[in-house]
Every structure is written in C-alpha cells, then in structure tokens.
C-alpha cells in the first residue's frame, strides 16, 4: 500500500463510499403484501448491501391491494418510514405495470378521448363506403398510394392498445375486485395529448405526493418512468404507425411544409429512410419530449425529487435532457458476454448513450436497469459481467431487475430471474454490492478523461465507430447536432459542458449546418469521417492516443480513465472469457496501486510493465502523482 497521507485518504474515500451509490434494485410487489414480511425483506436487503429499492407494483397483486388503493399506499408508508430509519433510498415507479403513461388505466377512465391514437391505412374502394361515414373517433388524414398503386386512406384513430395488467384474473376470485377490467388490461393513453399527460400526472404523481409527501426527499428521492410507448401494446393489427394531427402540425411548423404527401413512407421498411421520414421521426421524438417528458421533469423538480427511468429505444439521446438521471436498460439477453452484441448493434450503444447524456446535461448520475428477462439460466458470472460492462462505459447507478416479493405460482416465471433473495448467489451478494457501491461512487465523483466525441443523429447513435474505439482502448462520448449548437468550437477542440473534445468522428457526412459549425476543426483535421479513408483510426490516434499504450493490440480490453483530486484512476475490463496480458510500451508509474472494490483495500502491483486480467475481470488502478 501507499503510505502517504493523501494516498491513505484516497483509499479511505474509496473504501467508505457513501451508501447512496450502492445498487438500487427493482422490488416486485407481486403478491398479497404483508407489512411484517415487507419489513423483513427490506432488512434483508439492507444487510446485503443494497442502497435502496425501486418499488414496482407487479402482476400478482390481489384486487383489494390494487394500484393507489388505501391498502397499497399503507404498505408504501410503512416501507418508507423503515427505509428512512435505515438510510435507504426509495424510488417510486409511476405506473401499475408498464409501459408508463396510463396510470393503470385511470387516464382513459377519466376521458375516453385520452386513449392512445395513431395512423392506420384502409383501402379506398366502392365497397368500403364513404370516408365521411368513419366510426366515431376516426378521422381522415390523407390519401396515399400503396406499393401496388392502389389508393389508401390514412386514418387517425384510437388504437385499442393497452399496458400490462396488475392481477392474475382467476387467482383471487374470492376477493372483491376493484375495477378489475381496467387493471386487468389497462388502456394505453395518448402521450402526444397534453391533456392526457396532465391527467397521468394527476393520477400518478400527484396521488403519490398526496399520500406520501412527508417522505419526499427522504427517503423518496426519485420517480421512475418506464419506456413510455406511443403505440402501447397492440392486441390486434400491428399495421398502425405512431402519430396524430398534432405531430403533423408540429412537422409543418418545424420544417415549413406539409408531411401528408409523404405519409406513405411510414409503412416503407427501406433501410435508407427518406429525408421526409427522418424529419418526421425527429418531430415525433421532439413532440414526445415536450408533451410527456418535460412536464414530468418539471413536476419532479418542483417537488424535490429526480425523474429517472429510460425511454423506449436504446439509443434515444434526444429525450435525455428531461431526465435528472438519464437511464437505459439491458433486458432480454440483448447484450451478452463473449458475443458481438457487446459492441455491435443499437443495444450496444445504450450505456454510452446514458453516460454521454448525463455528462452533457450536467447530471451527476446515470442509470441502467439490467438483467431483466435474462431467464432462470442467468449465472452470477453473467450478472457480474453485465454490471462491469456498464461500469466501464460510465454507468454509476445500477438497478438490478429484480428482487421478487413472492415466487408463488406463476410469479416465478414472470420476467425472471429474481436476482435477490431467491437467487442462488444471494450469500455472495454483499461483497458484490459493496464493490458496486465503490465503483459507482468513483464513476459519479471522478471526471472521465475523454477527448473524442462520436457524432450521432436524433434517429440513431452509431455503433461501428464506437466498436473500433472500444477495441483500441479509446474512450468517447456521443454528441448530437443539437449539442454542437451549444458548444464552443475552435480549430483545437469542441468544448461542451466542461469537456474538451479534440477530435469529432462521424460515420456519415453531417448536415450542412453541422458541417459549417465544425469547419474550424475540419480545417485542422480534427473532424474525421470514418468512411472517408481506411486509416481513419490511425489518423485519430495521431491526434489523440489511446488511453493506454500497449505493445500488441488487445481487442477485448476496455479502458476508462478518470481523475479525482490529484489521482488518476484507470478501470481495465477484460470483456471476453479468455485471459489477457497487457504489456505497456511505457511502464506504469511508480506508486501505482490496485484498488480492490470488494474490500476497499489497496494492493501493491507485482509488475509495472504488464498486467494480467482473468476472463471477465475488472481491475482498478490508481496513480498518485500525475496532478
């Protein structure tokens, strides 16, 4: 160990990272809730190093403990009181199940006109009747041509979609039901309608505040909104497309022309989308951001809590400005160890998406809900790998999915696995949770050394350039054209939110406005289009070298460098199962130590010239003399 006072202080700060940086799992309330059992489980969580819980009402609740019922809210009050005593965090989940926005059916229950709406196509034939005779709530929008040349009418109409229900229909037949049809199959709401969103806030956020206001701020620190969907869950035709007349009006205001002649492009599955369709999708996201996310964000800010959660898409950076804690989620085995999914495809962008959004919005935290629906076959090694995959990309709030209140009957197989008390590794959980608390503290407190920005669009974030950067140990943040408008740019760098990016990389040629803004960097060779030449990565590294200099390439190695006070920290993660040896062109500095996140202690290194990493191992180094 180092013996200087400063070094000891740094090790102690790492070892004693505050509890609030620990893991905060979903806690599925999925059966008849008993107050004694709730407190017993919370005490068990606390004893195993958990920092708090996201209380998630889940399918399996009895009808007499329905969403926002007095009986259910009493459970919230008892748990909040105990969490406050224990110093644990509570995050409220804003829906009965998911996706968010329906208030468990109460929004549409208040007004049927608040139901989710979208565009449909119907053929125009003599047999179809006059369009003026459309059912109530259906409205003709435009006439388009099908791919076969036939005439089709685009109609805006209710979708009849729903969100997931809270109760097993036949399980609790002896109990008096509370509006069972609504909570069995809650109708989805129109998230593009400001009145519907206002109703959602009243039925969810305001109802929580009325019942639990004394706990807002402590222990309730945030409210979780979960992948709000414009279409909801469709039970019939899937030929609908997201949008309403409000979006068409916003499009015309935004772009200066009518989108109706181009509506047919919404049903085209071409990989190369037309410019009109891309503009429409951008407008759609902007409408959702301002109509749904912004009011929730402002309500939370006014009531002293944070808005956390995640959007529907893994690379949706646009709406992140309206999260106090931007987030994403790894579910359904979309990202897996020793698979190309770790660095290829849209899902591979999600961790950097949330971390970049937090960095550029001045947020100290970013979150990820992970391991949901990975199945009972999920191993502890895979679970730990997922967390490490997130940490080395900058995540600093881990939300394991999920701890189950009950495993009775069908609950065991509802989006498994339980990764808490009912999992086979529960007795190993405490050491792991303590390690996560320390690394999340480091990620949230230290400043990452990132000198490269990767340019995305409002429609998607690229993954091919990031794949090559990851494999060459070059850290980066995503930026969008909207960020560039807020940045200070000269020949040497793009400065944004305290970061100075010395190189901006794009997979495609940006729009004219963005190119004009980046012209000073382009003239100095610091704006690089990755497909313009085969040696783009070599050109980049001549300007910004990799985070570590290796004698031989190691594509499996991921690196994150940060500085805190006078220390530099380096996270090294072997993302693959085969062990690796990192040989450095320059030896590590004397005084470099290895921090053990499981016990918080510092260890001396056996060699300063090379580091050995076992398969899937995460290592933390600290150097004390660089600053």
C-alpha positions in Angstrom: 0.0 0.0 0.0 0.9 3.6 -0.4 1.8 5.3 2.9 1.4 9.0 2.2 -1.4 10.9 3.9 -3.0 11.8 0.6 -2.9 8.2 -0.6 -4.4 6.9 2.6 -7.1 9.4 2.4 -7.9 8.5 -1.2 -8.1 4.8 -0.3 -10.3 5.5 2.6 -12.6 7.6 0.5 -12.9 4.7 -1.9 -13.4 2.1 0.8 -16.1 4.2 2.6 -18.0 5.3 -0.5 -21.4 6.6 0.7 -24.3 4.1 0.8 -26.4 6.1 -1.7 -24.1 4.9 -4.5 -25.0 1.3 -4.0 -27.3 -0.8 -6.1 -31.0 0.0 -6.1 -32.9 -3.0 -7.4 -36.5 -3.2 -8.6 -38.6 -4.7 -5.8 -41.5 -6.5 -7.4 -44.6 -6.2 -5.2 -46.3 -9.2 -6.8 -48.5 -10.9 -4.2 -50.7 -10.2 -1.2 -48.5 -7.8 0.8 -47.9 -8.3 4.5 -46.4 -5.5 6.4 -44.3 -7.8 8.6 -42.9 -9.6 5.5 -42.2 -6.3 3.7 -40.1 -5.0 6.7 -38.4 -8.4 7.0 -37.4 -8.3 3.3 -36.2 -4.7 3.5 -34.0 -5.6 6.5 -32.6 -8.5 4.5 -31.8 -6.2 1.6 -30.1 -3.7 3.9 -28.0 -6.5 5.4 -26.8 -7.5 2.0 -25.5 -4.0 1.0 -28.5 -2.7 -1.0 -28.7 1.1 -1.1 -32.5 1.3 -1.7 -35.3 0.0 -3.8 -37.5 0.9 -6.8 -40.9 -0.2 -5.6 -42.6 -1.8 -8.6 -46.2 -2.9 -8.3 -46.3 -6.0 -10.4 -48.7 -8.6 -11.8 -49.9 -10.8 -9.0 -51.2 -8.2 -6.6 -54.6 -9.1 -5.2 -57.6 -7.0 -6.3 -58.0 -5.4 -2.8 -54.4 -4.1 -2.9 -54.9 -2.5 -6.3 -52.8 0.4 -7.6 -53.2 3.6 -5.5 -55.6 1.8 -3.1 -55.5 2.7 0.6 -54.2 -0.7 1.4 -51.3 -0.5 -1.1 -50.4 3.1 -0.1 -50.3 2.0 3.5 -47.6 -0.5 2.5 -45.7 2.3 0.9 -45.9 4.4 4.1 -44.6 1.6 6.3 -41.7 0.8 4.0 -40.8 4.5 3.6 -40.7 5.0 7.3 -38.4 2.0 7.8 -36.2 2.9 4.8 -35.7 6.4 6.3 -34.5 4.8 9.6 -32.1 2.6 7.7 -30.8 5.4 5.5 -32.1 3.6 2.4 -33.4 5.2 -0.8 -36.9 4.7 -2.2 -37.7 5.3 -5.8 -41.4 5.3 -6.8 -42.5 3.6 -10.0 -45.0 5.8 -11.8 -47.3 3.1 -13.3 -49.2 0.0 -12.3 -47.1 -2.2 -14.7 -45.6 -0.9 -17.9 -45.1 0.9 -20.2 -45.7 4.2 -18.3 -48.4 6.8 -19.1 -51.8 5.2 -18.4 -51.9 5.4 -14.6 -53.1 1.8 -14.6 -56.0 2.8 -16.9 -57.1 5.8 -15.0 -56.2 8.3 -17.7 -58.6 6.8 -20.2 -61.1 6.0 -17.4 -61.3 9.8 -16.9 -61.9 10.5 -20.6 -62.1 8.0 -23.4 -60.7 10.6 -25.8 -57.4 10.3 -24.0 -56.8 6.8 -25.4 -53.7 6.1 -27.5 -54.1 7.1 -31.1 -52.2 6.5 -34.3 -52.3 6.3 -38.1 -53.9 3.3 -40.0 -54.3 2.6 -43.7 -57.6 1.4 -45.2 -58.2 0.7 -48.9 -60.4 3.1 -50.9 -62.9 1.0 -52.9 -66.5 1.3 -53.8 -67.3 -1.4 -51.2 -65.5 0.4 -48.4 -68.1 3.1 -48.2 -67.7 6.8 -47.9 -64.9 8.1 -45.7 -67.4 10.5 -44.2 -69.0 7.5 -42.5 -66.0 6.6 -40.5 -66.7 5.4 -36.9 -66.7 8.0 -34.1 -63.2 9.0 -33.1 -61.7 8.1 -36.6 -60.6 11.0 -38.8 -59.5 11.0 -42.4 -55.9 12.5 -42.8 -54.8 11.9 -46.4 -54.9 9.7 -49.5 -51.8 7.8 -50.4 -50.7 5.2 -52.9 -49.8 1.7 -51.9 -46.7 -0.1 -53.3 -49.1 -1.8 -55.8 -50.5 1.5 -57.0 -53.8 1.1 -55.1 -55.3 4.1 -53.3 -55.3 4.0 -49.5 -56.8 6.4 -46.9 -54.7 7.2 -43.9 -56.9 7.5 -40.8 -56.1 8.8 -37.4 -57.9 6.6 -34.9 -57.9 5.0 -31.4 -55.5 2.1 -31.3 -57.3 0.0 -28.7 -53.9 -0.7 -27.2 -53.1 -1.4 -23.6 -50.4 -1.7 -21.0 -49.7 -4.8 -18.9 -52.2 -5.6 -16.1 -51.7 -6.0 -12.4 -53.7 -9.1 -11.4 -54.0 -12.7 -12.3 -57.6 -13.0 -13.4 -58.7 -16.2 -11.7 -56.3 -16.4 -8.8 -58.2 -14.1 -6.3 -61.8 -14.8 -7.3 -62.9 -14.8 -3.7 -61.7 -11.2 -3.1 -63.8 -8.3 -4.1 -62.4 -6.8 -7.2 -61.6 -3.1 -7.7 -62.4 -2.1 -11.2 -61.0 -5.4 -12.5 -61.4 -4.8 -16.2 -59.3 -1.6 -16.1 -56.5 -3.1 -14.0 -56.6 -6.4 -16.0 -55.9 -4.8 -19.3 -55.4 -1.0 -18.7 -56.0 1.0 -21.9 -52.9 2.9 -23.1 -53.0 6.7 -23.1 -52.2 9.2 -25.9 -48.8 10.6 -24.8 -48.9 13.2 -27.5 -52.0 14.8 -26.0 -51.1 17.4 -23.3 -54.4 16.9 -21.5 -53.9 13.1 -21.3 -50.4 13.6 -19.9 -51.8 16.2 -17.4 -54.3 13.5 -16.3 -51.5 11.0 -15.9 -49.5 13.3 -13.7 -52.6 13.9 -11.5 -53.5 10.2 -11.2 -49.9 9.1 -10.6 -47.5 11.8 -9.4 -50.0 13.9 -7.6 -51.6 10.9 -6.0 -48.3 9.7 -4.7 -47.5 13.1 -3.4 -50.8 13.4 -1.6 -50.3 10.1 0.1 -46.5 10.2 0.7 -45.5 13.9 0.7 -43.8 13.6 4.2 -41.4 11.2 2.7 -40.5 13.1 -0.5 -36.8 14.0 -0.3 -36.1 11.4 2.4 -36.3 8.5 1.6 -38.1 9.1 -1.7 -35.5 10.7 -4.0 -36.9 9.9 -7.4 -39.7 8.7 -9.6 -39.1 6.1 -12.3 -40.9 6.4 -15.7 -40.6 3.2 -17.8 -40.2 3.1 -21.6 -43.4 5.2 -22.5 -44.7 4.0 -25.8 -46.8 5.9 -28.3 -48.5 2.8 -29.5 -48.8 0.9 -26.3 -49.2 -2.9 -26.5 -51.3 -3.7 -29.6 -53.6 -6.6 -29.3 -54.8 -6.8 -32.9 -53.4 -5.2 -36.1 -49.8 -4.1 -36.0 -50.2 -2.0 -39.1 -50.5 1.2 -37.1 -47.9 3.9 -37.1 -47.2 6.4 -34.3 -48.5 9.9 -34.8 -51.5 12.3 -34.7 -52.6 15.5 -36.3 -50.7 17.3 -33.6 -47.5 15.8 -34.9 -48.3 16.8 -38.5 -49.0 20.4 -37.4 -45.7 20.4 -35.5 -43.9 19.0 -38.6 -45.2 21.8 -40.8 -44.2 24.4 -38.2 -40.8 22.8 -37.8 -39.9 22.2 -41.4 -42.1 24.6 -43.4 -44.1 22.1 -45.5 -46.8 19.5 -45.1 -45.9 15.9 -44.4 -49.2 14.4 -45.6 -48.0 13.7 -49.2 -45.2 11.6 -47.6 -47.2 9.7 -45.1 -46.8 6.5 -47.1 -43.1 6.4 -46.2 -44.1 5.4 -42.7 -45.0 2.0 -44.0 -41.9 1.5 -46.0 -39.2 -0.7 -44.5 -36.3 0.6 -46.5 -33.0 0.7 -44.7 -32.3 4.1 -46.2 -35.2 6.1 -45.0 -36.2 9.2 -46.9 -35.3 12.6 -45.6 -39.0 13.3 -45.1 -39.5 10.3 -42.9 -36.4 11.0 -40.9 -37.7 14.5 -40.3 -41.0 13.1 -39.2 -39.4 10.7 -36.8 -37.4 13.6 -35.4 -40.5 15.7 -35.0 -42.3 12.8 -33.3 -39.5 12.5 -30.7 -39.5 16.2 -30.1 -43.3 16.2 -29.6 -43.0 13.3 -27.1 -40.1 15.0 -25.3 -42.1 18.3 -24.8 -45.5 16.8 -24.2 -44.6 13.9 -22.0 -41.1 14.0 -20.5 -40.8 17.7 -19.9 -44.0 18.0 -17.7 -42.9 15.0 -15.7 -39.4 16.5 -15.3 -40.8 19.9 -14.2 -43.2 18.3 -11.8 -40.3 16.3 -10.2 -38.1 19.3 -10.0 -40.9 21.4 -8.3 -41.4 18.6 -5.7 -37.8 18.0 -4.8 -37.3 14.6 -6.5 -35.5 13.4 -9.6 -37.0 11.9 -12.7 -35.3 8.7 -13.5 -36.1 5.8 -15.9 -35.5 5.2 -19.6 -37.1 5.8 -23.0 -38.3 3.1 -25.3 -35.3 3.0 -27.6 -31.7 2.1 -26.5 -30.1 5.0 -28.4 -32.7 7.7 -27.7 -30.4 10.5 -26.6 -32.9 13.3 -27.5 -35.3 13.0 -24.6 -32.4 12.7 -22.1 -32.5 16.4 -21.4 -35.7 15.8 -19.5 -34.2 13.3 -17.1 -32.5 14.3 -13.9 -30.9 10.8 -14.0 -30.8 9.6 -17.7 -31.1 5.9 -18.0 -31.4 2.8 -20.2 -32.0 -0.9 -19.7 -30.3 -4.2 -20.7 -33.1 -6.8 -21.0 -33.9 -9.9 -23.0 -30.3 -11.0 -23.4 -29.8 -8.2 -25.9 -26.3 -7.7 -24.6 -24.3 -10.9 -23.7 -20.8 -11.9 -22.7 -18.5 -13.1 -25.4 -20.9 -12.1 -28.1 -20.8 -9.4 -30.8 -23.8 -7.9 -29.1 -21.5 -6.3 -26.6 -20.1 -3.9 -29.2 -22.4 -4.2 -32.2 -25.9 -3.1 -32.9 -28.2 -0.5 -31.4 -28.3 -2.1 -27.9 -24.6 -1.8 -27.6 -24.9 2.0 -27.6 -27.2 2.3 -24.6 -24.7 2.6 -21.8 -22.7 5.3 -23.5 -25.9 6.9 -24.5 -27.0 7.5 -20.9 -23.5 8.3 -19.7 -23.0 10.9 -22.5 -26.4 12.5 -21.8 -25.6 12.8 -18.2 -22.2 14.4 -18.9 -23.6 16.9 -21.3 -26.6 17.8 -19.2 -24.5 18.3 -16.0 -26.1 15.3 -14.3 -24.0 13.5 -11.7 -25.8 10.2 -12.1 -26.9 7.9 -14.9 -28.7 4.6 -14.5 -29.3 1.2 -16.0 -32.0 -1.3 -15.3 -30.2 -4.6 -16.1 -30.7 -8.4 -16.2 -34.4 -8.3 -16.7 -35.9 -11.3 -18.6 -32.5 -13.0 -18.9 -34.1 -16.2 -17.7 -33.6 -18.6 -14.8 -30.4 -19.7 -16.5 -28.6 -16.4 -15.8 -25.4 -17.1 -13.8 -23.7 -15.0 -11.3 -20.8 -14.6 -13.6 -23.1 -13.3 -16.4 -24.8 -11.0 -13.9 -21.4 -9.5 -12.8 -20.3 -9.2 -16.4 -23.3 -7.1 -17.2 -22.6 -4.7 -14.4 -18.9 -4.4 -15.4 -19.9 -3.8 -19.0 -22.0 -0.9 -17.7 -19.4 0.5 -15.3 -16.5 0.7 -17.8 -18.8 2.7 -20.1 -19.6 5.2 -17.3 -22.8 4.0 -15.7 -22.9 5.0 -12.0 -26.4 3.8 -10.8 -27.1 0.1 -11.1 -30.8 -1.0 -10.9 -30.8 -4.9 -10.9 -34.0 -6.4 -12.3 -35.4 -7.6 -10.0 -36.0 -8.7 -6.4 -39.3 -10.6 -6.1 -41.5 -10.2 -3.0 -43.1 -13.6 -3.9 -42.1 -16.6 -6.0 -45.5 -18.3 -5.6 -47.1 -19.9 -8.6 -46.7 -18.2 -11.9 -44.7 -15.3 -10.3 -41.5 -17.3 -10.5 -41.7 -17.2 -14.3 -42.8 -13.6 -14.8 -39.8 -11.9 -16.5 -37.2 -13.9 -14.5 -34.8 -14.2 -12.8 -35.0 -13.0 -9.3 -31.5 -11.6 -8.7 -32.1 -11.0 -5.0 -33.0 -13.2 -2.0 -34.4 -16.0 -4.2 -31.3 -16.4 -6.4 -28.5 -19.0 -5.8 -25.9 -16.3 -5.2 -27.6 -14.3 -2.5 -25.0 -15.1 0.1 -22.3 -13.8 -2.3 -24.3 -10.6 -3.0 -23.0 -8.4 -0.2 -19.4 -8.4 -1.3 -20.5 -7.7 -4.9 -22.9 -4.9 -3.8 -20.1 -3.3 -1.8 -17.9 -3.4 -4.8 -20.6 -1.8 -7.0 -21.1 1.0 -4.4 -17.4 1.9 -4.5 -17.1 1.8 -8.3 -20.3 3.7 -8.8 -19.0 6.4 -6.4 -15.8 6.6 -8.4 -17.7 6.9 -11.7 -20.0 9.6 -10.3 -17.3 11.6 -8.4 -14.3 11.4 -10.7 -14.0 13.2 -14.0 -13.5 10.9 -17.1 -10.7 11.7 -19.4 -12.5 11.7 -22.7 -11.1 13.6 -25.7 -13.1 12.1 -28.5 -16.7 12.7 -29.5 -18.7 10.5 -31.8 -21.4 12.3 -33.7 -24.9 10.7 -33.8 -28.3 11.9 -35.0 -31.7 12.2 -33.4 -32.7 9.0 -35.1 -29.9 6.7 -34.0 -26.4 6.5 -32.4 -23.7 4.8 -34.4 -22.0 1.7 -33.2 -19.4 0.8 -35.8 -17.0 3.7 -34.9 -17.5 3.0 -31.2 -16.7 -0.6 -31.7 -13.3 0.3 -33.2 -12.7 2.8 -30.4 -13.6 0.3 -27.7 -11.3 -2.3 -29.2 -8.4 0.2 -29.4 -8.9 1.5 -25.8 -10.1 4.9 -26.8 -12.9 6.4 -24.7 -15.5 8.7 -26.1 -18.9 10.4 -25.6 -21.7 10.7 -28.0 -22.8 14.1 -29.2 -25.7 15.2 -31.4 -26.0 18.2 -33.7 -28.1 19.9 -31.0 -25.1 19.6 -28.7 -22.9 21.2 -31.3 -25.2 24.3 -31.3 -24.5 24.7 -27.6 -20.7 24.1 -27.9 -17.7 26.4 -28.3 -15.7 25.3 -31.3 -12.3 26.3 -32.5 -9.5 24.6 -34.5 -8.3 22.7 -31.5 -11.4 21.4 -29.8 -15.1 21.3 -29.3 -15.9 22.4 -25.7 -19.1 21.3 -24.2 -20.3 21.1 -20.5 -16.7 21.1 -19.2 -15.3 18.6 -21.7 -12.9 19.4 -24.5 -13.1 17.0 -27.4 -10.0 17.2 -29.6 -11.5 15.0 -32.3 -15.0 14.6 -33.6 -15.8 11.4 -35.6 -18.8 10.7 -37.7 -19.8 7.7 -39.7 -21.6 9.8 -42.3 -21.4 13.4 -43.7 -23.4 15.6 -41.3 -26.0 18.2 -42.5 -24.8 21.5 -43.8 -25.4 23.4 -40.6 -23.4 21.0 -38.5 -20.6 20.9 -41.1 -20.4 24.7 -41.0 -20.1 24.7 -37.2 -17.4 22.0 -37.3 -15.4 23.8 -40.1 -12.7 25.1 -37.8 -12.0 21.5 -36.6 -12.3 20.1 -40.1 -9.7 22.5 -41.4 -7.3 21.3 -38.7 -8.0 17.6 -39.5 -9.9 17.2 -36.2 -13.2 16.3 -37.7 -12.9 12.8 -39.2 -15.5 11.0 -41.4 -14.8 7.3 -40.6 -15.6 6.0 -44.1 -13.5 8.6 -46.0 -10.4 6.6 -45.7 -9.4 3.1 -44.4 -6.9 4.6 -41.9 -9.3 6.9 -40.0 -8.4 5.3 -36.7 -4.7 5.8 -37.3 -5.4 9.4 -38.1 -7.4 9.8 -34.9 -4.7 8.3 -32.8 -2.1 10.6 -34.2 -4.1 13.4 -32.6 -5.5 11.6 -29.5 -3.6 8.5 -28.4 -5.4 5.5 -26.8 -6.0 5.6 -23.0 -3.2 3.0 -22.5 -0.3 2.3 -24.8 0.0 -1.5 -25.5 2.9 -3.3 -27.2 0.3 -5.5 -29.0 -3.4 -4.9 -29.8 -5.9 -6.4 -27.3 -9.4 -6.0 -28.8 -11.0 -7.5 -25.7 -9.7 -4.8 -23.3 -11.9 -1.9 -22.3 -10.4 1.2 -20.5 -11.9 4.1 -18.6 -9.6 6.8 -17.2 -10.7 9.3 -14.6 -9.2 11.8 -12.3 -10.3 12.8 -8.8 -8.3 15.4 -6.8 -4.7 14.6 -7.5 -5.3 11.0 -8.5 -5.8 9.3 -11.8 -7.9 6.1 -11.8 -7.9 3.5 -14.6 -10.6 0.9 -15.0 -9.4 -2.1 -17.0 -12.0 -4.7 -18.1 -11.4 -7.9 -19.9 -14.7 -8.1 -21.8 -14.0 -11.7 -23.0 -13.6 -15.0 -21.3 -10.0 -15.7 -22.4 -7.3 -14.3 -20.0 -5.2 -11.4 -21.3 -1.8 -9.9 -20.5 -1.5 -6.2 -21.1 2.1 -5.2 -21.8 2.7 -1.5 -21.8 5.1 0.5 -24.1 5.8 2.6 -21.0 5.8 1.1 -17.5 3.2 2.2 -15.1 4.3 5.0 -12.8 5.9 4.1 -9.5 3.3 4.5 -6.8 0.6 3.0 -8.9 -1.7 0.8 -6.7 -4.5 -1.6 -7.3 -7.8 -1.0 -5.5 -9.8 -4.0 -4.5 -13.5 -2.9 -4.8 -14.8 -5.8 -2.7 -12.9 -4.9 0.5 -11.8 -1.3 -0.3 -8.2 -2.1 0.3 -5.1 -1.1 -1.8 -2.7 -3.7 -3.1 0.9 -3.3 -4.5 1.5 -4.4 -8.1 3.9 -7.1 -8.8 5.0 -5.5 -12.1 4.8 -2.1 -13.6 5.4 -3.4 -17.1 2.4 -5.7 -17.5 -1.0 -6.5 -16.1 -2.7 -9.9 -16.2 -6.5 -10.0 -16.3 -8.5 -13.1 -16.0 -11.5 -13.7 -18.1 -14.2 -11.0 -17.5 -12.0 -9.4 -14.7 -12.4 -5.8 -13.8 -9.4 -4.1 -12.3 -8.9 -0.6 -10.8 -5.6 1.2 -10.8 -4.7 4.5 -9.0 -1.7 6.7 -9.7 -1.0 9.5 -7.2 1.5 11.9 -8.7 0.0 13.0 -12.1 -1.7 16.1 -10.9 
